[in-house]
Amino acid sequence: MAAMASLYLKNPAPLSHSFTKPTKTHFAPPLKLRLRHGPASKTRYPTRISASLINPDGGKLIELFVEKSEKDSKTEKALGLPKIKLSKTDLQWVHVLSEGWASPLKGFMRESEFLQTLHFNSLRLDNGSVVNMSVPIVLAIDDAQKGRVGSSTSVALVDDEDKVVAILSDIEIYKHNKEERIARTWGTTAPGLPYVEEAISCAGNWLIGGDLEVLEPIKYNDGLDHFRLSPAQLRNEFEKRNADAVFAFQLRNPVHNGHALLMTDTRRRLLEMGYKNPVLLLHPLGGYTKADDVPLIWRMRQHEKVLEDGVLDPETTVVSIFPSPMHYAGPTEVQWHAKARINAGANFYIVGRDPAGMSHPLEKRDLYDADHGKKVLSMAPGLERLNILPFKVAAYDLTQSKMAFFDPSRPQDFLFISGTKVSLSNGCFRYFFLSAICHLPHKKSRTQTIN
């Protein structure tokens, strides 16, 4: 369903030091409220707007690349270490970690970090503060690999061509309790969960954590690497554009008119708040996705067309690929998606119906409640600094022949467009991909829904 954001601003709050303390909602009063300066003053002033980018989690962006001057020596060292071959999904997680998307993590999780993530959806830092971390970022190995590691304190991570990608140091090996991991992450152990089948069921019974040193940036050589901007590169881009607010929108499907209406209206509202140059981070997920999702190459071509045709303003829009694999873990995973965008400089995050959700693998229903994602984001530990933008419904208004706010008094006049499925009738599918504007023929039945 296409949707429109209802925009709220909240004041930054200090990180909670206790999990027993009730967490305040992130949805603050609308910005139309004014602040009174002094008890006797009758003059009201607008809320002040901060022009600096939000700080990364932990206060510093943690990139895990070796220094260029050390690359040769580290490569030579890696050749003498036990080797662990990375799967395609493992390599995507190396990419995520190396660029600092999971800051302040410094490598694949050790057991204490793994357990905190599973049971608290957060990590407590040495200074007592809490950062959000809802999805385990772990590396599985089997009995044979564990045996080859032996008493070594470091291992070399290699790709499918045995090229050294990274060194994992000060390692810790611990039991991979798959059932617990699946149950805590997805809330079910039902068969048919895509990421589980891709990356967990066939994985080894041990997890290996440690400090990661990546020899060079991960490249895929698929013609899309120029879109894969790291958090540091994105922050530089936002600063070059003099952005005083960054609002992030993640999607794993093509942009349609409902999305475009949402994003342009969000910028308008931020301008009304007092921001001078809010910039949109259009951030499609580029890691593992299930087979029936639209392939990344087609999504990126369509996103380019969106900018080329002026559907979104290229001066105030940055299109980049988020390298994380997709879990389809609903309210648990959407916290990860939001947290990672903080590290890229976003202080606003757009969230809609059933974020990161999917259909139940066995039953004819959604796996998660459609509203739980945005509710969880509003209360999640470690996300207090992020402003959440929940959707209001928008749909195609047949009386105006354009996208508009849904009017419940005349539901028969609206068609709902989903990003997941697009009607193949009347050539709409082809035009949808080529230009992102899916015009609905006037002769189409008023009761027909594009799903």
Stockholm file with secondary structure:
# STOCKHOLM 1.0

chainA/1-451         MAAMASLYLKNPAPLSHSFTKPTKTHFAPPLKLRLRHGPASKTRYPTRISASLINPDGGKLIELFVEKSEKDSKTEKALGLPKIKLSKTDLQWVHVLSEGWASPLKGFMRESEFLQTLHFNSLRLDNGSVVNMSVPIVLAIDDAQKGRVGSSTSVALVDDEDKVVAILSDIEIYKHNKEERIARTWGTTAPGLPYVEEAISCAGNWLIGGDLEVLEPIKYNDGLDHFRLSPAQLRNEFEKRNADAVFAFQLRNPVHNGHALLMTDTRRRLLEMGYKNPVLLLHPLGGYTKADDVPLIWRMRQHEKVLEDGVLDPETTVVSIFPSPMHYAGPTEVQWHAKARINAGANFYIVGRDPAGMSHPLEKRDLYDADHGKKVLSMAPGLERLNILPFKVAAYDLTQSKMAFFDPSRPQDFLFISGTKVSLSNGCFRYFFLSAICHLPHKKSRTQTIN
#=GR chainA/1-451 SS CCEEECCCCCCCCCCCSCSSSCCCCSCCCCTTCCEECSTTCCCEECCCCCCSCCCCGGGSCCCCBCCGGGHHHHHHHHHTSCEEECCHHHHHHHHHHHHTTTTTCCSSCCHHHHHHHHHHSEEECTTSCEEECCSCCCCEECHHHHHHHTTCSEEEEECTTCCEEEEEEEEEEEECCHHHHHHHHHSCCCTTCHHIIIIITTSCSEEEEEEEEESSCCCCCSSCGGGCCCHHHHHHHHHHTTCSEEEEECCSSCCCHHHHHHHHHHHHHHHHHTCSCEEEEECCBCSCCCTTSCCHHHHHHHHHHHHHTTSSCTTSEEECCBCCCCCCCHHHHHHHHHHHHHHTTCSEEEECSSTTCCBCSSSSSBSSCTTHHHHHHHHCTTCTTSEEEEEEEEEEETTTTEEEECCTTCGGGEECCCSSCCCCGGGHHHHHHHHSCCCCCTTSCTTCCCC
#=GC SS_cons         CCEEECCCCCCCCCCCSCSSSCCCCSCCCCTTCCEECSTTCCCEECCCCCCSCCCCGGGSCCCCBCCGGGHHHHHHHHHTSCEEECCHHHHHHHHHHHHTTTTTCCSSCCHHHHHHHHHHSEEECTTSCEEECCSCCCCEECHHHHHHHTTCSEEEEECTTCCEEEEEEEEEEEECCHHHHHHHHHSCCCTTCHHIIIIITTSCSEEEEEEEEESSCCCCCSSCGGGCCCHHHHHHHHHHTTCSEEEEECCSSCCCHHHHHHHHHHHHHHHHHTCSCEEEEECCBCSCCCTTSCCHHHHHHHHHHHHHTTSSCTTSEEECCBCCCCCCCHHHHHHHHHHHHHHTTCSEEEECSSTTCCBCSSSSSBSSCTTHHHHHHHHCTTCTTSEEEEEEEEEEETTTTEEEECCTTCGGGEECCCSSCCCCGGGHHHHHHHHSCCCCCTTSCTTCCCC
//
